[in-house]
Amino acid sequence: MNLINEKIVDYIQNHKNFLLLTHQKPDGDAIGSAIALGKGLKKLGKQIDYFVQFPIEQNINLFNEINYFNEMKNSSYDALIVVDCSTWSHICKPDKIPEYKTVINIDHHITNEGYGDLNHVEDVAAASELIYRLLKQMKVPLDEEMADALYTGISTDTGSFQFSNVTSETHQILSELYQYPYSYANIARRVHHEKTLMQMKMYGAAIGSTTLLNDGTIAWTVLNHKTIDQYGGDINISDDIANIGTNIKGVDISVTLKEVEKDIYRVSLRASSKCDFDVSSIAKSHNGGGHNKASGFTFRSKLEVLKQEIISRYNDAGNGRNQQ
Ligand SMILES: [Mn+2]
């Protein structure tokens, strides 16, 4: 395992007050990383506050530590520590940002801007893997809740250990987490499978809307306003919905669109494991971000324009069918 940037370790060891931040609409990796790091630093006697966007999705709202979120006790901090967030603008920050001396950026998105004064950006499966290593490096013992938080983060970002970002190191970390007595089967079910009936119906509606483009290589799924309202209002495009397209035989790229307002869409891109096309290149050109196999952005125009853009970029990159 690589070491986490020693300057980050030194800075944390030699300072006291930290505010932990992560990306807007936090997912399991964001919450898991923040909680494991926050609890770990508290064990070292540090003063930790969290500022995290609410609501937290029900399926990852599992941790006692969430009760301490957004109780900001200080008006100034030695550092803001940002986990799992690729751009400064995408961080969920308080309206009035407290004073701080340093920004520490710990992330695993290849599109990370390096906005920190101290950065550790490494292309691993989950930010939670980096937090696990940082805690090891600082010799912080884990507890059950920290182990659960790290499990939740890694499990979320690896699609329950099925994505191509899983490495032998991912499993080495997991093998230690399994030494804690909690039953991960329950977390896995809650994180990956449990839905309300309305969410199930939304999932069904998403499948119902899916069409194939470009000779079956690109899947196109749209959840419009009417459908979203029909099944209970606002949704985040969950990973299972975003992955619908890549589970269709022959599809390389899955495009899932959620209509936020008229002609404004939240777009999720996924590439199947057999496809080399880097979907973050499209997201980046629309001021979004992410990973080469999973990324997202906001699109403001007619869908036909986006459809043509994705088809041409995919074809120009030379991605044909029949890749194994
Ligand atoms: Mn992540």
Residues whose N, C-alpha, C, O or C-beta is under 5 A from the ligand:
A	BS01	MN	D29 D84 A126 A127 D157
